[in-house]
Amino acid sequence: MASADPEFADPALRLCVADYRTIVAHCYDGLPDEACGLLAGPIDEAGQPSGAVSVVYPCVNADASARTYTVESRDLLHAMRDAQSRGEDLIGVWHSHTHSDAYPSDTDVRQALEPNWLYALVSLKHAEPVLRSYRIREGVVAECEVTLVDS
Amino acid sequence: MSVEVRVPTLLRPHVGGGASVSSDGATVGEVFQTLIAQFPGLAGNLIDDDGQLHKFVNVYRNDDDIRYLEGLDTKVTDGDVLSILPAVAGG
């Protein structure tokens, strides 16, 4: 499915409003540190996500840092099991940038290992949070549309 | 001992595409050596040059992080599930 806007890469991240609020709330709860979590949804036979998010998993930032994050491995294990038990898989990760824009940092790009994942960023820099989504493949960042849907 | 090893999406191309593979060994390290012999592409992804568990990999034996057990010397028994998890991290 092609994106309506040629500036966006596929797939669009489709998130229900309740899950969006869960993500943003977890990011604020994590202050002053960065917060992180995982996204689950359907994938096709080639391992490509459709972009639909069925579950969001707020996770512990094992780094407990305002500059970096590492998803606590136990949270990763449980999220992966939960997603696979429903015939889905993890399709991405989100984390907050407390004082910078919702764009992958050099560290984010360097450590982005999953070419099929969506990497969502939540910026808390301004009064209103900003959530954007990207694919990061071999060091190349491409923005994907974010669509909020009613749950 | 026959154990199930769950492989993250990132490493699946090295093991023929499947989400899990069966392997043998008495310890996690032995299981990994068996796996690497079968799937050489895994070598640098699991074990570092010093023979230690790769820094960016976490391994769980059932519900326990092996770093808090005996690392690669952690014993396994029939039916155990080893989950290989990549570090999900950034800045």
gemmi code that builds the backbone of each chain (N, CA, C; Angstrom):
import gemmi

chains = {
    "A": [
        ("MET", (0.843, -1.188, 0.000), (0.000, 0.000, 0.000), (0.882, 1.242, 0.000)),
        ("ALA", (0.683, 2.105, -0.968), (1.500, 3.305, -1.067), (0.966, 4.384, -0.140)),
        ("SER", (1.861, 5.135, 0.430), (1.437, 6.263, 1.247), (0.835, 7.330, 0.345)),
        ("ALA", (-0.133, 8.071, 0.888), (-0.740, 9.148, 0.130), (0.296, 10.249, -0.132)),
        ("ASP", (1.144, 10.464, 0.840), (2.147, 11.510, 0.704), (3.474, 10.882, 0.307)),
        ("PRO", (3.987, 11.223, -0.874), (5.211, 10.576, -1.353), (6.427, 10.860, -0.469)),
        ("GLU", (6.301, 11.856, 0.409), (7.435, 12.128, 1.294), (7.556, 11.096, 2.403)),
        ("PHE", (6.497, 10.338, 2.644), (6.524, 9.344, 3.709), (6.863, 7.965, 3.167)),
        ("ALA", (7.637, 7.231, 3.941), (7.916, 5.838, 3.608), (6.781, 4.967, 4.148)),
        ("ASP", (6.678, 3.747, 3.643), (5.714, 2.771, 4.160), (6.351, 2.005, 5.301)),
        ("PRO", (5.578, 1.482, 6.244), (4.130, 1.678, 6.337), (3.808, 2.827, 7.282)),
        ("ALA", (2.574, 3.325, 7.171), (2.119, 4.305, 8.158), (1.934, 3.592, 9.497)),
        ("LEU", (2.274, 4.277, 10.559), (2.029, 3.758, 11.907), (0.585, 4.102, 12.260)),
        ("ARG", (-0.225, 3.076, 12.500), (-1.638, 3.307, 12.822), (-1.876, 2.941, 14.282)),
        ("LEU", (-2.259, 3.960, 15.028), (-2.282, 3.865, 16.479), (-3.644, 4.344, 16.947)),
        ("CYS", (-4.264, 3.600, 17.875), (-5.528, 4.117, 18.401), (-5.222, 5.192, 19.440)),
        ("VAL", (-6.221, 6.049, 19.661), (-6.011, 7.213, 20.524), (-5.623, 6.779, 21.936)),
        ("ALA", (-6.243, 5.703, 22.426), (-5.923, 5.240, 23.786), (-4.458, 4.815, 23.881)),
        ("ASP", (-3.951, 4.126, 22.856), (-2.549, 3.703, 22.878), (-1.611, 4.899, 22.761)),
        ("TYR", (-2.028, 5.867, 21.943), (-1.229, 7.097, 21.836), (-1.107, 7.751, 23.212)),
        ("ARG", (-2.209, 7.814, 23.926), (-2.182, 8.439, 25.256), (-1.315, 7.640, 26.224)),
        ("THR", (-1.369, 6.322, 26.114), (-0.525, 5.474, 26.970), (0.953, 5.783, 26.733)),
        ("ILE", (1.312, 5.902, 25.470), (2.708, 6.191, 25.125), (3.131, 7.541, 25.694)),
        ("VAL", (2.331, 8.548, 25.419), (2.704, 9.909, 25.857), (2.746, 9.994, 27.384)),
        ("ALA", (1.785, 9.362, 28.044), (1.766, 9.402, 29.511), (3.014, 8.737, 30.087)),
        ("HIS", (3.406, 7.612, 29.485), (4.613, 6.905, 29.954), (5.849, 7.785, 29.764)),
        ("CYS", (5.873, 8.535, 28.684), (7.009, 9.433, 28.437), (7.074, 10.521, 29.503)),
        ("TYR", (5.924, 11.110, 29.842), (5.939, 12.130, 30.897), (6.267, 11.510, 32.256)),
        ("ASP", (5.739, 10.327, 32.504), (6.028, 9.660, 33.788), (7.522, 9.396, 33.955)),
        ("GLY", (8.212, 9.217, 32.832), (9.629, 8.871, 32.903), (10.544, 10.049, 33.190)),
        ("LEU", (10.023, 11.259, 33.046), (10.884, 12.437, 33.251), (11.531, 12.419, 34.622)),
        ("PRO", (12.767, 12.877, 34.789), (13.575, 13.559, 33.766), (14.291, 12.613, 32.804)),
        ("ASP", (14.115, 11.304, 32.975), (14.797, 10.352, 32.091), (13.998, 10.123, 30.811)),
        ("GLU", (14.673, 9.556, 29.838), (13.981, 9.081, 28.649), (13.133, 7.870, 29.036)),
        ("ALA", (11.994, 7.748, 28.361), (11.121, 6.589, 28.577), (11.057, 5.788, 27.281)),
        ("CYS", (10.715, 4.504, 27.400), (10.693, 3.671, 26.204), (9.611, 2.602, 26.319)),
        ("GLY", (9.294, 2.015, 25.185), (8.309, 0.943, 25.163), (8.289, 0.279, 23.806)),
        ("LEU", (7.500, -0.764, 23.707), (7.471, -1.578, 22.493), (6.095, -1.565, 21.859)),
        ("LEU", (6.061, -1.861, 20.566), (4.825, -1.899, 19.789), (4.651, -3.294, 19.203)),
        ("ALA", (3.438, -3.830, 19.294), (3.149, -5.115, 18.651), (2.053, -4.941, 17.624)),
        ("GLY", (2.094, -5.793, 16.608), (1.062, -5.754, 15.579), (1.267, -6.888, 14.608)),
        ("PRO", (0.380, -6.969, 13.624), (0.506, -8.045, 12.635), (1.686, -7.832, 11.699)),
        ("ILE", (2.306, -8.942, 11.302), (3.352, -8.893, 10.276), (2.975, -9.869, 9.166)),
        ("ASP", (3.494, -9.612, 7.974), (3.210, -10.529, 6.868), (4.277, -11.638, 6.820)),
        ("GLU", (4.181, -12.497, 5.809), (5.076, -13.654, 5.763), (6.533, -13.257, 5.618)),
        ("ALA", (6.768, -12.073, 5.078), (8.144, -11.602, 4.913), (8.644, -10.877, 6.152)),
        ("GLY", (7.784, -10.837, 7.195), (8.196, -10.174, 8.427), (7.940, -8.680, 8.434)),
        ("GLN", (7.215, -8.202, 7.424), (6.946, -6.766, 7.330), (5.684, -6.413, 8.120)),
        ("PRO", (5.755, -5.398, 8.982), (4.551, -4.980, 9.693), (3.586, -4.247, 8.770)),
        ("SER", (2.289, -4.385, 9.060), (1.306, -3.614, 8.295), (1.315, -2.167, 8.759)),
        ("GLY", (1.841, -1.940, 9.954), (1.847, -0.599, 10.533), (0.765, -0.430, 11.583)),
        ("ALA", (-0.218, -1.350, 11.589), (-1.261, -1.299, 12.619), (-0.653, -1.747, 13.949)),
        ("VAL", (-0.958, -0.999, 14.992), (-0.468, -1.345, 16.322), (-1.624, -1.941, 17.107)),
        ("SER", (-1.443, -3.155, 17.624), (-2.522, -3.749, 18.412), (-2.274, -3.652, 19.907)),
        ("VAL", (-1.007, -3.613, 20.312), (-0.696, -3.474, 21.741), (0.527, -2.572, 21.890)),
        ("VAL", (0.494, -1.696, 22.887), (1.704, -0.955, 23.257), (2.140, -1.441, 24.632)),
        ("TYR", (3.441, -1.589, 24.803), (3.998, -2.079, 26.068), (4.931, -1.021, 26.657)),
        ("PRO", (4.476, -0.266, 27.642), (5.412, 0.618, 28.329), (6.485, -0.234, 29.018)),
        ("CYS", (7.745, 0.153, 28.867), (8.846, -0.640, 29.412), (9.711, 0.219, 30.329)),
        ("VAL", (10.508, -0.467, 31.129), (11.491, 0.212, 31.969), (12.697, 0.598, 31.098)),
        ("ASN", (13.190, 1.815, 31.281), (14.458, 2.211, 30.667), (15.580, 1.732, 31.577)),
        ("ALA", (16.247, 0.655, 31.173), (17.274, 0.052, 32.033), (18.452, 0.995, 32.246)),
        ("ASP", (18.617, 1.986, 31.359), (19.701, 2.947, 31.526), (19.366, 3.993, 32.597)),
        ("ALA", (18.067, 4.175, 32.882), (17.634, 5.232, 33.807), (18.402, 6.522, 33.531)),
        ("SER", (18.323, 6.971, 32.277), (19.142, 8.093, 31.810), (18.287, 9.094, 31.041)),
        ("ALA", (18.694, 10.364, 31.105), (18.032, 11.396, 30.309), (18.601, 11.461, 28.895)),
        ("ARG", (19.661, 10.682, 28.639), (20.341, 10.761, 27.340), (20.250, 9.488, 26.515)),
        ("THR", (20.077, 8.351, 27.171), (20.013, 7.085, 26.432), (18.905, 6.210, 26.999)),
        ("TYR", (18.544, 5.203, 26.207), (17.599, 4.216, 26.723), (18.040, 2.827, 26.284)),
        ("THR", (17.706, 1.849, 27.112), (17.784, 0.442, 26.748), (16.527, -0.206, 27.303)),
        ("VAL", (15.756, -0.841, 26.438), (14.551, -1.517, 26.920), (14.971, -2.644, 27.861)),
        ("GLU", (14.453, -2.621, 29.069), (14.731, -3.689, 30.037), (14.458, -5.044, 29.387)),
        ("SER", (15.441, -5.930, 29.439), (15.333, -7.166, 28.649), (14.162, -8.044, 29.083)),
        ("ARG", (13.841, -8.000, 30.397), (12.700, -8.797, 30.854), (11.388, -8.280, 30.246)),
        ("ASP", (11.278, -6.972, 30.127), (10.097, -6.390, 29.479), (10.029, -6.804, 28.012)),
        ("LEU", (11.202, -6.824, 27.379), (11.280, -7.253, 25.977), (10.838, -8.709, 25.835)),
        ("LEU", (11.328, -9.562, 26.743), (10.954, -10.988, 26.715), (9.440, -11.153, 26.839)),
        ("HIS", (8.859, -10.464, 27.820), (7.421, -10.621, 28.065), (6.585, -10.063, 26.912)),
        ("ALA", (7.025, -8.922, 26.363), (6.282, -8.334, 25.246), (6.348, -9.249, 24.025)),
        ("MET", (7.534, -9.803, 23.772), (7.707, -10.687, 22.624), (6.826, -11.931, 22.758)),
        ("ARG", (6.831, -12.508, 23.954), (5.990, -13.692, 24.194), (4.512, -13.368, 24.007)),
        ("ASP", (4.104, -12.232, 24.549), (2.694, -11.858, 24.461), (2.283, -11.666, 23.005)),
        ("ALA", (3.126, -10.956, 22.258), (2.798, -10.688, 20.855), (2.735, -11.999, 20.062)),
        ("GLN", (3.725, -12.874, 20.284), (3.770, -14.115, 19.507), (2.648, -15.064, 19.905)),
        ("SER", (2.194, -14.964, 21.155), (1.091, -15.823, 21.584), (-0.205, -15.448, 20.865)),
        ("ARG", (-0.254, -14.240, 20.320), (-1.429, -13.821, 19.566), (-1.196, -13.897, 18.065)),
        ("GLY", (-0.102, -14.545, 17.675), (0.185, -14.697, 16.243), (0.710, -13.422, 15.617)),
        ("GLU", (1.121, -12.475, 16.472), (1.699, -11.238, 15.953), (3.185, -11.194, 16.341)),
        ("ASP", (3.773, -10.024, 16.231), (5.169, -9.899, 16.621), (5.407, -8.459, 17.047)),
        ("LEU", (6.552, -8.236, 17.638), (6.936, -6.859, 17.910), (7.234, -6.189, 16.572)),
        ("ILE", (6.731, -4.965, 16.430), (6.930, -4.252, 15.156), (7.674, -2.941, 15.352)),
        ("GLY", (8.008, -2.630, 16.588), (8.751, -1.395, 16.763), (8.935, -1.027, 18.214)),
        ("VAL", (9.595, 0.110, 18.374), (9.925, 0.609, 19.704), (9.676, 2.113, 19.687)),
        ("TRP", (9.303, 2.646, 20.843), (9.252, 4.106, 20.910), (10.107, 4.550, 22.086)),
        ("HIS", (10.609, 5.785, 22.021), (11.244, 6.367, 23.194), (11.112, 7.876, 23.137)),
        ("SER", (11.356, 8.506, 24.256), (11.188, 9.956, 24.330), (12.523, 10.662, 24.176)),
        ("HIS", (12.436, 11.849, 23.618), (13.527, 12.812, 23.650), (13.041, 13.950, 24.533)),
        ("THR", (13.697, 14.133, 25.655), (13.142, 15.080, 26.629), (13.387, 16.534, 26.231)),
        ("HIS", (14.498, 16.785, 25.537), (14.831, 18.178, 25.199), (15.248, 18.355, 23.746)),
        ("SER", (14.928, 17.386, 22.917), (15.271, 17.536, 21.499), (14.084, 17.082, 20.653)),
        ("ASP", (14.235, 17.248, 19.351), (13.113, 16.988, 18.453), (12.837, 15.491, 18.296)),
        ("ALA", (11.676, 15.205, 17.740), (11.257, 13.817, 17.516), (11.896, 13.290, 16.241)),
        ("TYR", (13.223, 13.224, 16.275), (13.980, 12.733, 15.126), (15.107, 11.856, 15.672)),
        ("PRO", (15.395, 10.738, 15.007), (16.412, 9.820, 15.555), (17.776, 10.494, 15.726)),
        ("SER", (18.369, 10.318, 16.891), (19.710, 10.832, 17.145), (20.727, 9.927, 16.459)),
        ("ASP", (21.970, 10.384, 16.418), (23.024, 9.541, 15.852), (23.091, 8.193, 16.569)),
        ("THR", (22.938, 8.235, 17.890), (22.947, 6.994, 18.671), (21.775, 6.099, 18.263)),
        ("ASP", (20.610, 6.711, 18.063), (19.440, 5.925, 17.639), (19.707, 5.222, 16.310)),
        ("VAL", (20.305, 5.948, 15.389), (20.556, 5.389, 14.059), (21.575, 4.253, 14.143)),
        ("ARG", (22.618, 4.495, 14.927), (23.682, 3.499, 15.056), (23.176, 2.211, 15.700)),
        ("GLN", (22.246, 2.349, 16.621), (21.796, 1.181, 17.380), (20.489, 0.594, 16.863)),
        ("ALA", (19.997, 1.116, 15.758), (18.758, 0.578, 15.186), (19.090, -0.688, 14.405)),
        ("LEU", (18.755, -1.832, 14.971), (19.195, -3.098, 14.392), (18.134, -3.775, 13.542)),
        ("GLU", (16.886, -3.363, 13.707), (15.793, -4.105, 13.067), (15.286, -3.349, 11.838)),
        ("PRO", (15.647, -3.822, 10.640), (15.249, -3.081, 9.437), (13.735, -3.031, 9.215)),
        ("ASN", (13.006, -4.002, 9.820), (11.564, -4.018, 9.600), (10.792, -3.228, 10.657)),
        ("TRP", (11.485, -2.781, 11.678), (10.774, -2.111, 12.777), (10.469, -0.658, 12.460)),
        ("LEU", (9.441, -0.179, 13.153), (9.147, 1.243, 13.180), (9.749, 1.816, 14.450)),
        ("TYR", (10.476, 2.897, 14.290), (11.119, 3.568, 15.418), (10.366, 4.865, 15.673)),
        ("ALA", (9.587, 4.888, 16.754), (8.780, 6.072, 17.057), (9.500, 6.927, 18.094)),
        ("LEU", (9.438, 8.215, 17.889), (10.075, 9.182, 18.787), (8.995, 10.094, 19.337)),
        ("VAL", (9.075, 10.371, 20.613), (8.162, 11.325, 21.240), (9.016, 12.455, 21.792)),
        ("SER", (8.812, 13.645, 21.264), (9.544, 14.804, 21.782), (8.710, 15.502, 22.848)),
        ("LEU", (9.360, 15.754, 23.976), (8.710, 16.497, 25.057), (9.283, 17.909, 25.153)),
        ("LYS", (9.939, 18.309, 24.082), (10.648, 19.596, 24.079), (9.695, 20.773, 24.248)),
        ("HIS", (8.523, 20.672, 23.629), (7.580, 21.789, 23.649), (6.399, 21.469, 24.569)),
        ("ALA", (5.505, 22.416, 24.707), (4.350, 22.234, 25.587), (3.499, 21.038, 25.132)),
        ("GLU", (3.367, 20.872, 23.805), (2.604, 19.741, 23.275), (3.573, 18.642, 22.840)),
        ("PRO", (3.307, 17.402, 23.219), (4.191, 16.320, 22.760), (4.073, 16.120, 21.246)),
        ("VAL", (5.151, 15.672, 20.637), (5.165, 15.396, 19.198), (5.623, 13.959, 18.995)),
        ("LEU", (4.808, 13.162, 18.298), (5.172, 11.767, 18.020), (5.384, 11.592, 16.524)),
        ("ARG", (6.548, 11.084, 16.166), (6.819, 10.775, 14.760), (7.395, 9.363, 14.665)),
        ("SER", (7.319, 8.791, 13.473), (7.712, 7.398, 13.288), (8.669, 7.287, 12.094)),
        ("TYR", (9.627, 6.383, 12.221), (10.669, 6.259, 11.192), (11.009, 4.797, 10.955)),
        ("ARG", (11.532, 4.548, 9.780), (12.277, 3.310, 9.549), (13.743, 3.701, 9.457)),
        ("ILE", (14.577, 2.841, 9.974), (16.013, 3.116, 9.954), (16.692, 1.878, 9.390)),
        ("ARG", (17.223, 2.021, 8.179), (17.835, 0.867, 7.512), (19.232, 1.231, 7.058)),
        ("GLU", (20.186, 0.500, 7.591), (21.585, 0.703, 7.216), (21.960, 2.178, 7.314)),
        ("GLY", (21.541, 2.783, 8.393), (21.938, 4.153, 8.656), (21.101, 5.212, 7.958)),
        ("VAL", (20.112, 4.775, 7.161), (19.277, 5.734, 6.440), (17.926, 5.856, 7.144)),
        ("VAL", (17.551, 7.091, 7.448), (16.317, 7.364, 8.171), (15.233, 7.789, 7.180)),
        ("ALA", (14.060, 7.156, 7.267), (12.929, 7.553, 6.428), (11.713, 7.718, 7.322)),
        ("GLU", (11.059, 8.861, 7.215), (9.893, 9.096, 8.070), (8.657, 8.397, 7.520)),
        ("CYS", (7.870, 7.833, 8.446), (6.610, 7.194, 8.087), (5.478, 8.009, 8.713)),
        ("GLU", (4.362, 8.025, 8.013), (3.213, 8.766, 8.518), (2.711, 8.146, 9.819)),
        ("VAL", (2.138, 8.964, 10.687), (1.484, 8.458, 11.894), (0.001, 8.796, 11.794)),
        ("THR", (-0.840, 7.778, 11.889), (-2.275, 7.971, 11.799), (-2.923, 7.553, 13.108)),
        ("LEU", (-3.653, 8.469, 13.716), (-4.395, 8.115, 14.933), (-5.796, 7.692, 14.536)),
        ("VAL", (-6.227, 6.557, 15.069), (-7.555, 6.037, 14.738), (-8.357, 5.872, 16.027)),
        ("ASP", (-9.677, 5.939, 15.898), (-10.518, 5.707, 17.073), (-10.450, 4.241, 17.438)),
        ("SER", (-10.368, 3.952, 18.723), (-10.262, 2.556, 19.144), (-11.620, 1.876, 19.082)),
    ],
    "B": [
        ("MET", (20.979, -32.842, 26.223), (19.742, -32.141, 26.564), (19.226, -31.421, 25.324)),
        ("SER", (17.970, -31.603, 25.027), (17.393, -30.938, 23.873), (16.601, -29.718, 24.336)),
        ("VAL", (16.966, -28.571, 23.800), (16.286, -27.341, 24.204), (15.791, -26.598, 22.970)),
        ("GLU", (14.811, -25.749, 23.205), (14.303, -24.885, 22.148), (14.982, -23.527, 22.274)),
        ("VAL", (15.465, -23.018, 21.164), (16.098, -21.700, 21.173), (15.241, -20.749, 20.347)),
        ("ARG", (14.745, -19.702, 20.995), (13.934, -18.702, 20.282), (14.850, -17.607, 19.758)),
        ("VAL", (14.688, -17.340, 18.493), (15.625, -16.482, 17.774), (14.921, -15.170, 17.408)),
        ("PRO", (15.537, -14.024, 17.690), (14.902, -12.757, 17.329), (14.897, -12.556, 15.817)),
        ("THR", (14.003, -11.731, 15.335), (13.843, -11.525, 13.887), (15.171, -11.188, 13.224)),
        ("LEU", (15.969, -10.410, 13.937), (17.261, -9.979, 13.405), (18.167, -11.143, 13.019)),
        ("LEU", (18.113, -12.233, 13.786), (19.026, -13.360, 13.552), (18.387, -14.483, 12.739)),
        ("ARG", (17.096, -14.354, 12.464), (16.420, -15.457, 11.771), (17.006, -15.779, 10.409)),
        ("PRO", (17.472, -14.766, 9.656), (18.084, -15.121, 8.359), (19.268, -16.076, 8.512)),
        ("HIS", (19.912, -16.059, 9.682), (21.077, -16.944, 9.890), (20.668, -18.376, 10.217)),
        ("VAL", (19.411, -18.585, 10.575), (18.991, -19.937, 10.978), (17.899, -20.474, 10.051)),
        ("GLY", (17.857, -19.964, 8.834), (16.890, -20.486, 7.873), (15.528, -19.826, 7.951)),
        ("GLY", (15.410, -18.756, 8.743), (14.173, -17.982, 8.734), (13.204, -18.270, 9.858)),
        ("GLY", (13.398, -19.376, 10.574), (12.428, -19.751, 11.597), (12.572, -18.950, 12.878)),
        ("ALA", (11.476, -18.916, 13.655), (11.475, -18.176, 14.915), (12.125, -18.976, 16.034)),
        ("SER", (12.202, -20.296, 15.879), (12.884, -21.081, 16.898), (13.536, -22.301, 16.265)),
        ("VAL", (14.593, -22.772, 16.918), (15.323, -23.952, 16.450), (15.594, -24.849, 17.653)),
        ("SER", (15.777, -26.139, 17.408), (16.144, -27.061, 18.474), (17.650, -27.215, 18.484)),
        ("SER", (18.189, -27.355, 19.680), (19.619, -27.586, 19.767), (19.917, -28.439, 21.000)),
        ("ASP", (21.198, -28.799, 21.137), (21.595, -29.694, 22.226), (22.774, -29.129, 22.990)),
        ("GLY", (22.906, -29.594, 24.222), (24.047, -29.220, 25.046), (23.653, -29.313, 26.507)),
        ("ALA", (24.673, -29.322, 27.378), (24.411, -29.401, 28.815), (24.379, -28.011, 29.450)),
        ("THR", (25.010, -27.053, 28.750), (25.002, -25.674, 29.239), (24.594, -24.749, 28.090)),
        ("VAL", (24.301, -23.502, 28.442), (23.955, -22.522, 27.405), (25.097, -22.397, 26.397)),
        ("GLY", (26.342, -22.366, 26.904), (27.490, -22.246, 26.013), (27.581, -23.413, 25.041)),
        ("GLU", (27.325, -24.618, 25.551), (27.363, -25.791, 24.666), (26.251, -25.739, 23.618)),
        ("VAL", (25.091, -25.306, 24.053), (23.977, -25.175, 23.105), (24.355, -24.194, 21.997)),
        ("PHE", (24.986, -23.085, 22.385), (25.369, -22.091, 21.384), (26.444, -22.644, 20.450)),
        ("GLN", (27.399, -23.415, 21.002), (28.422, -24.003, 20.131), (27.790, -24.945, 19.120)),
        ("THR", (26.808, -25.718, 19.565), (26.094, -26.621, 18.651), (25.393, -25.820, 17.557)),
        ("LEU", (24.749, -24.744, 17.982), (24.017, -23.904, 17.027), (24.958, -23.264, 16.005)),
        ("ILE", (26.078, -22.768, 16.518), (27.023, -22.075, 15.639), (27.633, -23.058, 14.640)),
        ("ALA", (27.855, -24.308, 15.089), (28.375, -25.324, 14.165), (27.376, -25.560, 13.035)),
        ("GLN", (26.104, -25.507, 13.382), (25.054, -25.740, 12.396), (24.791, -24.494, 11.545)),
        ("PHE", (24.854, -23.336, 12.202), (24.564, -22.063, 11.525), (25.728, -21.092, 11.770)),
        ("PRO", (26.785, -21.198, 10.985), (27.995, -20.406, 11.245), (27.743, -18.890, 11.263)),
        ("GLY", (26.697, -18.445, 10.565), (26.400, -17.014, 10.523), (26.077, -16.431, 11.879)),
        ("LEU", (25.734, -17.281, 12.837), (25.401, -16.804, 14.173), (26.635, -16.423, 14.984)),
        ("ALA", (27.799, -16.950, 14.575), (28.986, -16.901, 15.431), (29.219, -15.536, 16.066)),
        ("GLY", (29.462, -14.524, 15.235), (29.811, -13.219, 15.771), (28.661, -12.507, 16.455)),
        ("ASN", (27.455, -13.044, 16.302), (26.286, -12.389, 16.883), (25.984, -12.852, 18.305)),
        ("LEU", (26.534, -13.988, 18.710), (26.217, -14.524, 20.035), (27.391, -14.428, 20.993)),
        ("ILE", (28.553, -14.731, 20.488), (29.739, -14.827, 21.328), (30.764, -13.824, 20.823)),
        ("ASP", (31.400, -13.094, 21.744), (32.405, -12.121, 21.298), (33.779, -12.785, 21.146)),
        ("ASP", (34.769, -11.971, 20.785), (36.106, -12.516, 20.513), (36.744, -13.155, 21.740)),
        ("ASP", (36.284, -12.755, 22.925), (36.842, -13.319, 24.158), (36.073, -14.550, 24.638)),
        ("GLY", (35.129, -14.988, 23.815), (34.359, -16.166, 24.211), (33.240, -15.871, 25.193)),
        ("GLN", (32.971, -14.569, 25.393), (31.889, -14.187, 26.312), (30.612, -13.920, 25.521)),
        ("LEU", (29.505, -13.933, 26.259), (28.233, -13.587, 25.638), (28.341, -12.169, 25.075)),
        ("HIS", (27.893, -12.006, 23.840), (27.977, -10.702, 23.188), (27.253, -9.644, 24.016)),
        ("LYS", (27.886, -8.486, 24.090), (27.375, -7.398, 24.918), (25.946, -6.980, 24.543)),
        ("PHE", (25.613, -7.079, 23.272), (24.317, -6.586, 22.824), (23.255, -7.676, 22.747)),
        ("VAL", (23.548, -8.791, 23.407), (22.598, -9.900, 23.408), (22.267, -10.264, 24.853)),
        ("ASN", (20.989, -10.469, 25.101), (20.564, -11.016, 26.394), (19.975, -12.392, 26.147)),
        ("VAL", (20.245, -13.309, 27.061), (19.722, -14.668, 26.915), (18.971, -15.039, 28.182)),
        ("TYR", (17.772, -15.522, 27.978), (16.970, -16.000, 29.097), (16.825, -17.502, 29.006)),
        ("ARG", (17.025, -18.187, 30.145), (16.661, -19.596, 30.258), (15.297, -19.590, 30.912)),
        ("ASN", (14.299, -19.944, 30.165), (12.911, -19.819, 30.608), (12.679, -18.383, 31.068)),
        ("ASP", (12.503, -18.132, 32.370), (12.224, -16.769, 32.825), (13.422, -16.073, 33.439)),
        ("ASP", (14.606, -16.667, 33.329), (15.753, -16.113, 34.041), (16.856, -15.640, 33.103)),
        ("ASP", (17.327, -14.427, 33.347), (18.451, -13.858, 32.614), (19.706, -14.633, 33.011)),
        ("ILE", (20.394, -15.225, 32.043), (21.538, -16.075, 32.399), (22.702, -15.283, 32.982)),
        ("ARG", (22.710, -13.950, 32.768), (23.764, -13.143, 33.395), (23.679, -13.240, 34.915)),
        ("TYR", (22.477, -13.492, 35.431), (22.287, -13.587, 36.880), (22.267, -15.042, 37.341)),
        ("LEU", (22.528, -15.939, 36.414), (22.707, -17.351, 36.771), (24.209, -17.615, 36.653)),
        ("GLU", (24.595, -18.463, 35.749), (26.030, -18.721, 35.598), (26.512, -18.393, 34.190)),
        ("GLY", (25.863, -17.407, 33.572), (26.293, -16.998, 32.240), (26.241, -18.159, 31.266)),
        ("LEU", (27.264, -18.258, 30.443), (27.289, -19.333, 29.449), (27.423, -20.709, 30.092)),
        ("ASP", (27.832, -20.760, 31.370), (27.926, -22.046, 32.080), (26.596, -22.483, 32.685)),
        ("THR", (25.571, -21.669, 32.516), (24.253, -22.018, 33.046), (23.793, -23.350, 32.459)),
        ("LYS", (23.398, -24.266, 33.342), (22.978, -25.588, 32.887), (21.579, -25.539, 32.280)),
        ("VAL", (21.360, -26.399, 31.319), (20.020, -26.521, 30.739), (19.553, -27.972, 30.855)),
        ("THR", (18.251, -28.137, 30.926), (17.686, -29.482, 30.972), (16.662, -29.614, 29.852)),
        ("ASP", (16.325, -30.856, 29.549), (15.385, -31.133, 28.464), (14.144, -30.266, 28.598)),
        ("GLY", (13.771, -29.676, 27.489), (12.537, -28.902, 27.477), (12.701, -27.438, 27.849)),
        ("ASP", (13.907, -27.059, 28.285), (14.124, -25.636, 28.565), (13.975, -24.824, 27.279)),
        ("VAL", (13.589, -23.567, 27.475), (13.509, -22.638, 26.348), (14.528, -21.532, 26.570)),
        ("LEU", (15.429, -21.399, 25.621), (16.382, -20.291, 25.647), (15.889, -19.207, 24.699)),
        ("SER", (15.749, -18.000, 25.208), (15.317, -16.876, 24.361), (16.491, -15.938, 24.166)),
        ("ILE", (16.829, -15.699, 22.907), (17.890, -14.740, 22.577), (17.215, -13.406, 22.284)),
        ("LEU", (17.644, -12.373, 22.991), (17.031, -11.066, 22.823), (18.097, -10.044, 22.444)),
        ("PRO", (17.850, -9.281, 21.413), (18.803, -8.226, 21.060), (18.628, -7.060, 22.024)),
        ("ALA", (19.673, -6.286, 22.218), (19.513, -5.062, 22.989), (18.718, -4.068, 22.146)),
        ("VAL", (17.628, -3.557, 22.696), (16.855, -2.518, 22.020), (17.200, -1.218, 22.723)),
        ("ALA", (17.959, -0.381, 22.039), (18.555, 0.757, 22.724), (18.793, 1.903, 21.759)),
        ("GLY", (19.028, 3.061, 22.333), (19.327, 4.247, 21.549), (19.604, 5.404, 22.477)),
        ("GLY", (19.487, 6.609, 21.925), (19.811, 7.757, 22.759), (18.862, 8.899, 22.537)),
    ],
}
model = gemmi.Model(1)
for chain_id, residues in chains.items():
    chain = gemmi.Chain(chain_id)
    for i, (resn, *xyz) in enumerate(residues, 1):
        res = gemmi.Residue()
        res.name, res.seqid = resn, gemmi.SeqId(i, " ")
        for name, pos in zip(("N", "CA", "C"), xyz):
            atom = gemmi.Atom()
            atom.name, atom.element = name, gemmi.Element(name[0])
            atom.pos, atom.b_iso = gemmi.Position(*pos), 0.0
            res.add_atom(atom)
        chain.add_residue(res)
    model.add_chain(chain)
structure = gemmi.Structure()
structure.add_model(model)
structure.setup_entities()
